[in-house]
Amino acid sequence: MAEQKDRSGLKLFDAVLLVGAGAIAIIVVIFVITSVLSIVWFLIKAAIVIAVIAALGMFLLRRRR
């Protein structure tokens, strides 16, 4: 009988799959983080615009009286 070498550890294909999955995971994480940050930045800008409009409205209403 031929003796088989007992290879423990990752095979080349397993390593390639692991590196590919890691790269895809990094891309997804970056996409999610940038999406969340852009939504937060949009909400901050919207709040600033609403505050400026409210301040102008109150200023104009006070001048009328």
N, C-alpha and C positions, 0 to 999 in steps of 0.2 A: 504494500500500500504506500501511496505517496503521502508524505506528511504535509499538511497545510500549515502555512505560517499563520500564527494567530496575530492578526493586526488589530490592535485596539486603537481607538481614537477616530478622528474624522477621516473619511475618504475625501478625495479631491472634489467629487460632485457635491458632497455634503457641505464642504467648505464654501464652494461657489454659491450654493443655495443660501447658506447662512450670510455671506457677505451681501448677496443680492437683497435678501430680506432686510438686512440692516440698512442698506442704502435706501430702499423704499420707505422704511419706517422713518428715517431721518427726513426724507422729502415730505412725508405726510405731516410730521410734527412741525416742520417749518411752515407748511401751508396753513395748518390749524392756528399756529401762533400768530402769523401775519393776518389771518382773517379776524381773529379775536381782537387784535390790536387795532385793526382798521375800523372795526365796528365801534370800539370804545372811543377812538379818535373822532369818528363821525358824531357820536352822541355828545362828546364834549363840544364840538363845533356847533351842533344844533342848540345846545344849552346856552352857549355864548350868544348866538344870534337871537334866540328868544329873549334873553336877558336884555340885550341892547334894544330890541323892539319894545319891550315892556318899559324900559327906562325912558325911551323917547316918548312913548304914549303917556306915561305919567307926567313927564315934563310939559308936553303940549296941553294936557288937560289942566294942569295947574296954571298955565299961562292964560288960559281962557277965562278963568274966574276973575 
